[in-house]
Amino acid sequence: MTQAARPLAPEDAAQPATLPAPDTAQGATFETRDPAARGRIVARYQSATEGECARILDLARQGFAAWSALTTNARCDALAAWLSVIEAQAEALAVEMTDEQGKPLAESRAEIGKSLREARQMLGFARAHGGATLPGRAPGWTNTILRRPRGVVLAITPWNFPVLTPLRKLVPALATGNAVVLKPSEFTPAAAMRLVRAAQGILPEGALCLVNGDGAVAAGLVAAETVDAISFTGSVPTGRKIGAVAGGNLVPVSLELGGKNAAIVDDVADLDAALDAITGAAMQCSGQRCTAISRVIVHAAAYDRACAGLTARLDALTPGPGQAEGTTLGPITTQAQLDRVLHLVRAAELEGARVLTGGHRIAPESAPEGLFFAPTLLASDDPANPANRDEIFGPVLTISRYGNDDDALRQANATRYGLTSAVFTDRLGFANRALRELQTGMIHVNHGTAPDDNMPFVGIRDSGLGTGSVGPSTLDFYTTEHAAYQAG
């Protein structure tokens, strides 16, 4: 292992039972800050040492032996009990999430609710997941396809959805009998720590472990020879690095990466409904979500009305601290991300994009020190403009126009990403053509880009590699397939 990290906890918190005793060497200390009030420290944590990372991987191996020996139903029953504990702590979890990530409390509560619905749906899939029995080559012979857990799974999660993304990895991995080492983002570790603590007394020691730290910590864990599978959600550059290391070790990897998602808006009868759906899909989590709509491709006949309608909707949002009643747009989570948003908007302007509204930092009266960026609408018909090409990951929409169906689909597919897309149309023929031709893992007709609880969450192209999360096919990634032949 090149470098590892120590399981982290706030300085005043007890170590979860699923973590080993601290090393005598002290890892680096880091802190999280409220992105709406940068002077307020939310919590302090201590990064793990290399020795602690090695021990926690050993502990996970021991936990795997005990956990995988249980039946699927026994594991799912235990996980259902764990989810009930999480649900009982939902309000405290929402507050912790908002304090570190910044999103409005209403969004944090909604995230927890969706996370629990998806997780319980996954337990139902897991109870029915397994192999198959096929006819053998002779009478009385049996051929059986078996599925077994992989072993120790490393789950690396980002800062934008501190509950949803971890549970999308933990539940299917654990339900199929694996042990999991979770490495959450160093910007939002509190929610992950609460999830792990909620498992105390329910899961065997070592079945679910947590390691906190920065990217160097994650790199050490990725390179560890004792990891049997890796599930990562984050940026394309980091995903490529993880994929390269995993490939060198012949370790299976699932990568959920970025998106530059388009919504095609035909000359529809109910334009307001389409613009409402687009605004919600674009501005949730202040645009810091891989499924955010960031490009709006509008029929020329509706273009001027769409520009005016989106401008009015963005201007009506209420920026402020997530803890405040009435806030509908929270801050950008990190200073680095705010700098990136500003840089890409300026680059788009320099290459010809017009700012229809926003385009600059703001300082709401309720949070003058916060990391806020104005809800922004850019106009550019150039597919090579950074506004149409690059994932901005902020409250920024770009609008362009199209003349015919071929042009609309060409613009929507003119990106290296392939996560999700939407089309708003009254024409069944165009809707069906979009379903055939849009180059994204998820396609939505006449609604925003939020996925359902039982459908695969999957991207293609630069948006993902391997089996997606959510949906029954997720379970296949966390298991190996075996062919068993039995003579009569």
N, C-alpha and C positions, 0 to 999 in steps of 0.2 A: 504494500500500500504506500503510495507516494506521500500522501498527507491525509489526515483525517480530522475529525472534529469531535468534540465532546458533547454529549447530550445536554442541551441547554435548558435552563429554567430561570425564571425571575429570581433575583438574589434572595428574596424572602420566601421562596416557595420550596416545598419538599420535593425531592426527586421522585418521579413516578416509580412504582414497583417494577416496571418493565425496563428500567435502566440500571446499568451496573454502578457500583460505587465509584465516586470520582477518583481520578488519578491524582497522585501527589503533585504532578506537574499541573500548573494552572494554564488553561487556554486563554486566549485573548477575550477581553470583555467588550461587549458592544451593547448599544441601547436602541430602542425604537422610540420614535417621536410622532406625535400627532401631526399629520400633514396639514391640518387646518390651523394649527397653533404650534409652529416649529419650536417655540421655546419650552413646550411642555414635554417632558420625558415620560413616556408611557410605562416602560419597564426596562430593566437591565438584564442582560443575559451573559453567559460565559461560554465561549466556544470550546468545543471538545479538543482534546489532545489526540495525537495519533494512536497512542496506546488505548485510550478509551474507545476509539472507533473500532480497533481490532477486537476488543473485548465485547463490544456490543454485537458485532457480527457473529462472534462465537456464541453469545447468548441467544441470538436469533436462531442459530443452527440447533441449539438445544430445544428452544421453543418449538421449532418446526417438528422435531421428533414427537413431542407430546401432542401438539395440535393436529398434525396430520393423521394421528392414530384414531382420532374421533370419527364418527360417522358424519356424513354430510348434514343430516338432520340435526345432530347434536351441535355441530358448529354453527349452523344457521340459527338454532334456538339461542345459543349464547350471543351471537351477533345481534339478534333481535332485542335481547335484554340490554345489550350495550347501547343500541340506538334509543331505547327508552330512557336510559340515563342521560344521553345527550339531549333528548327532547325536553327532559325536566330542567335542564340547565340552559335552555335556548335563549332566554333573555340576557343572562350574563354573558353568554357566548356572543350574542349580537353586539353588545356594548363593547366587548374586547375587540371584536372585528372592526367596528367603526372607529374605535380609538386608534388602532394601528394602521388600518387601510384607508379610512377616510370616507367611505361611502355612507350615504344617509342610512339612519337606523332602519327605515322602512325597507331598504334594499337588503340590509344585513338579515333582517328577519325573514324576508322572502327567500334569500339564499338558503338559510337553514331549513325552511320548510320544503323547498325543492330538493335539497340534499337528502332529507329524510325520506321523502317520497321515492326518489330514485333508488336509494339504498334498500328500502323495503321491497321495491319491485325487483331489484337484483337478487335478493334472497329467494324470491319466488323462482326466478330463473335458475338459481344455483341448485335448488332442491330437485329440479328436473334435469339438471345437466349430467351427462355421463356418456358412455360409449354406446355401442350397439352390438347386437348378436346377429350374425349372418349365417347362411347355410354353409356347411363344410363340404369337402370334396367327396365324402363318402357318407352313406347312411350312418347316423349316430354321431358323426363328427360335428364339432361346433367351432365356429370362428367368432371371436369376440374382439371388438375394438374397446380398449381400456383407456381411460384418461386419469393421469396422476398429477399431483401438485409438483411444481418445478423445484421448490425448496425455499431459498431466501430471496425475496423480491426487494429491490431498492426502489422506492417511490420518491421522486423529486418534484416538488410542487411550487408554483409561483405565488406572487403576492396579491393578485387581483381577486381571486376567489379562495379565501383561506379555509373554508369549510367544504365547499362543493367539490373542488378538485381533489383534495385528499380522500374524501369519502368515495369518489368515483374510482379510486385506485385501491383503497384499503378493503372495501367490502367484497369485491369480486376476488381479490387475491386471497383474503382470509377465508372466504366461504369455500374456496376450492382446496384449502388445506395448507396454504403457504404461510410462512412467517414473513413479516414485513418490517423493514427499516425505513422509516419516514424521515426525509430531510426537507423540512419546509423552508420557505423563503426567510432570509434573515430580517426582512422588513416587516413580516407579519407572523411571528412564531406563536403568539399567545393562543390563537384558536386551535392550532395543531396540538399544542400541549394539553389543552383542555380535552380534546378528543382522546388522547392517549391516556390521560388520567382517568377518564370515564370508564376505561376498560379494566381498571384495577379490580381484582376480585372476580372478574368474569372470564377473562382470557388467561391461559397459562403464562407463566413468566417467560418472557422472550418472544411470545407470538407476535406482539406488536411493540416495536421499539422506536424511539425518536432520537435523532441526532440533529443538533442545530449548528449553524455556522454559515460561512460564506461560500462562494464558488469554489475556493480551493478545497474546502471540506468535501463538497460534492464531488470534485474531481478525484479525490483520494478514494472515496467510496465506489465511484464508477470503475476505477481501475482494480479494485480488490478482486482477487481470484475466488473469494468465497461467496460472491454474489451470483445468483443463478438466473436472474432476469431483471431488467430495468424498465421502469415506466416513468417517462419524463414529460412534463408540460412546461413550455417556455418558448424562448426565442429560436429562430431558425439557426443562427450561428452556433448557439450553445448545443442545440439538437444535433447539428452536424458533428461537433466534437465528441459528444457522447456516443453517437452512432459509430464513429470511427474507432473509438476505444472498445466499445462493446463488440464490434465486428472482429477486432483483433483478438479478443478473448473468446470469440464464438458464443457470446451471450445474447440471447434474444432481447430485442428492445422495442418498445412502443413509444413513438414520438408524436406528441400533439403540439403543433407549432403555431405559426402566425396565420393571419388572413388579411386580405384586402377585398372585403366582401361588397358585392354590388347588388343594388336593387333596381330592377328595370321597372319603370312606371309607364304603362301604356296610356293612351288617351282615354282614361277610364271615366265612368259616369260619376263615381264617388271618389274624387281626388282627395278630399279631406280625410277620409278613412285611411287611404294609403299613406298620406303624409303623417298622420298620427302614429301609425304603426312604425314608419321609418324613424321618426324622431325618438320614439321609445327604444327601438333597437340600436340606435346610434349613440344615445346619450346615457344609457344605463352605465353605472360604474364610471361615469365621466368618459365614456368611450374606451376605457381600458379593459377591453375584453376581446378575445380573438374572434368572436362571432359578431362583433359590432358591424352594422352597416356603415361603410365609410365612403362608398361611391353611390350616387343616385343618377341613373341614366334615364332621362325623361324624353318622351315623345315630343317632337318640336312643337306640336299643337298645344301641349300642356306646359311647356317649359317656363314661360313667364309666370303663370299662375303657381307653378311649383316653387319657383324662386321666392316669390312673395310669401307663399304659405309656410315654407320652411324657415325663412327669416323671422316671421312672426312667432313661430313656435320656439325657436331657439332663444329669441329675445325675451320670451315669457318665462324661461327657466329661472329658478331662484338659487344662485350659488350661495354656499355657506357651509359651516361646519356640519358634519353628519349628525352630530348629537342634537342639533337645533330643530325644533318643530318647524315644518314648512320648507326645509331645504330640499330642493329637487336636483341639485347638481353639487356633488362633493368636490374636494380638491384632487389634484394629481397626487399620487401616492409618494413619489420620491422626487428629489430635486433633479436627479439625472434625467428622469422621464419628462419633467417639465421643460428642461433645457432642450431635450430632443424634439418635443412638440413645437416649441418656438422656432428651433432651427429649421425643421421641415416646412413649417408654414412660411417662413421667410424665403426659403429656397423655392417654394412653389410660386411665391409672388415674383421673385426675380426671373422665373422662367415663364411668366405671363399669366398666372392665375389671378383672378380678381377676387378681392375680399368683399363679400356681400354683407357680412356682419361678423363681429368679433375680430379674431386674428391677433390678439394681444393678451398679455397677463392682466389680471384684475385683482383688486384687493377689496373684497366685500367688507362693509362696515362691521359685520359680525365676526370677521376673521381676517384682519388686515395683514397678519403675518403668514397667512396660509399659502399653499402652493396651488393657486387657482389660475385657470386659463379660460378665457371667455368662450362660450359656445360659438363655434365658427362655421360659416358656410363659405366655401370657395367655389368659384366658377372657372372651369377649364374644360375645353373640348379636346385637349391634347392628351392622348393616352400615355405619352412619355413624361408628362409633367409629374414631379414628385408627389403632388396631391392625388394623382390617379395611380401612381406606381408603387409608392412606399407605404408600409404599415406605420401610421403615425401614432396610434395607440393613445388617443386623447379625444376631447370633445370637438372633433373636426369632421365635417362632411364636405364632399366635393360633388358638385352637380355639373352634368354635361347633357347634351341633347343628342337625339338620334332621329333619323329620317324614316327608316324601314326596319323590319324585323331582323334582316341579315345584319344591319349595322348595330342594332341593339345587342345581339348575341356576340358579335365580334368584339365590341367594347367590353362587355362583361367578362369575356374569356381572355382579354388582353392583359394577363397578369401571371406571374409565376406561382401565385398562391392558388389554392383550390379547397377552401374550407366550406363556406356556405354562401348561398345566394338567395335572392327573392325576386319574384316577378308579380307585378300587380296588373291584371288585365281582365277585361270582360269577354275576351275571345278564347273559347275552349281550344281551338286549333293552335293558337300561339302558346297557350299554357302547356299543352302536350309537347309542342316542339321544344320549349324551354326545358322541360323535364328530360328530354332526350339529349339535348345539346349543351346545357350549362355544365362546365367542367369543375364541379365542386362536389364534395362528399355529401353535402346536405343541400336540398333545394326546397324552397318554400313558395307556395303559390297563394297570393292574396293575404299574407300575414307576415309578421316580422320573423326574425331569425332565431327565436328561442326554441330549443329542441324539446320534444316530449320526453316523459320520464322512461318510456320503454323502447325508444328508438335509438339506433346506433349514433354516437357522436363521433364522426369520422371525417378526416380531411384527406385530400390527394395532393399531388404535386408537392410544393414546398410547405404545405400545411400539415403534413403528417406522414407517418410510416408505421406500418403494422396495424393490428386490429385496434379499432377505436374504443372509447369508453362508452358506458351505458349500453343497454341492449344485450341480448343473450350471447352474441358472438364474442363479447368481451371476455367471457369465461374461458374461451379457447386459448387466449394468449397466456393465461396463468396456469395452463396445464400442458403436459406432454401426452402424445398419442402413442399407444402401443398396440400391436397386433398379436393376439393370443390364439394359438391353434390347439384344439383339444380333441384327441381321438376318442371314439366311443369305447 
